[in-house]
Amino acid sequence: MVRVYQNLGKKSEILKFLTRWAVVGVVYRLLMGAMRIYWKIFMRITQAISRRQELRSDELAYHIAGSQALIDGLECIRRCHAVLNSYWNSVVLPVAASGFQPQVAEGFSALYERAADCQSDNGIYSEAERRGKIVPVRYAPAAQSAH
């Protein structure tokens, strides 16, 4: 071991040491660059496949159930999304932070049905959506839900 430290004091050994680390750095950069290129290609291909599957499933839904059912389903997804953020932030997170396990499905169903009452004739949440608020249903956790 002493001999290794004595050899490090020589100029040639220091240059060998630095050269090795320079080679390691170059190889590392080349490998990471190749991995980045691979990752970008991989993500583009998988996203293209996923998008194609999504379009095909929409097309099949149109042919099987008809255009009105597809429109109704897409509007339902949009309405659920409008209600979900309000429900998650005002009910689920506070209940979970207080140490209880929230009943996510039942509470969301109740809130969604209540929000459906606010629905206007043209199929959108006009007033509640414009204000950005949908009044949440108050949630009282069940005694057995404490964990």
Protein Blocks (a to p, Z undefined) as FASTA:
>chain_A
ZZmmmmmmpmklmmmmmmmmmmmmmmmmmmmmmmmmmmmmmmmmmmmmmmmmmmmmmmmm
mmmnojklmmmmmmmmmmmmmmmmmmmmmmmmmmmmnopacdfklmmmmmmmmmmmmpcf
kopafklmmnopacdddddddfklpZZ
